Amino acid sequence: MSAAGVQTLLAHLLTDGAAREEAAAAPEEYARRFGVPVEEVRRLCRDDAPRLHLTAVLTRWKRLTNAEGALPGTMRLCRRVRDDDTILTRVLASADMTTPRGIVRTAHRLGALAAETAADADRRLVADVVRYEALGFEIRSRPRSAVPGSPRGPLLGGGAVLAEFGCPVAEVRRRLIAGAPFDELRDVPTRFVLLPGAGGGIRPMQVSAGVYALLTACDGTTAVTALAERLGYSVEAVDRALHGLRAKGVEIGG
């Protein structure tokens, strides 16, 4: 008997309220599907059924609540096109929501589920919200290190991440969570510096296209004068931009 098959079957029975009755009515089919003996299917459907039902309800609620708490924007988008039973069966029944890496994987799986039946414009929006929320957990899982050594030019540090999106994703996410409309925000490209925030969160800082290009070029090997020449700015303008970013809490060495 496969222990993994039994665990998968049990997870299915615990997350799908109708599954136990279906398995009891067709134990042979469930046995073939999960690779377990028919007797094991019958036992899981028979033993302590009221407690199993209660456990199923509680497990269902916990998995949905955990996903909603960690990935509220992604879950809202997923629930626009999928019911909770589908979300649980396809993603959350086997999801690891205990580690940042597991939550990132779950975010991308939920996004893929939402995108299956979404229109093209919605797929782009789903991808942006999923990437934004996933990046938050990726940033939290990284050690926050200072700018290394003595760079020969400006270098972005402190765990900051640069990211471009096809919409003002932080505002779209806020409206999604609040249940507010956001259609006028579609197809408005935005650029962010995502910074580690207090309490393990992230602090998004929206920047202009010019500042984004400047930060992208800050690789620690290029001096300010060379950056200014490459980007077509004056040295004074580059210095002002870097000073302003540092004043806002962005760690830039060099």
Buried (B, 14 or more C-beta within 10 A) or exposed (E): EEEEBBEBBBBBBBBBBEBBEBBBEEBEEBBEBBEBBEEBBBEBBEEEEEEBBEBBEEBBEEBBEBBBEBBBBBBBBBBEBBEBBBBBBBBBBBBEBEEBEBBBBBBBBBBBBBBEEBEEEBBBBBBBBBBBBBBBBBBBEEEEEEBEEEBEBBBBBBBBBBBBBBBBBBBBBBBBEEEEEBEEBBEEEBBBBBBBBEEEEBBBBBBEEBBBBBBEBBBBEBBBEBBBBEBEBEBEBBBEBBEEBEEEEBBBBB
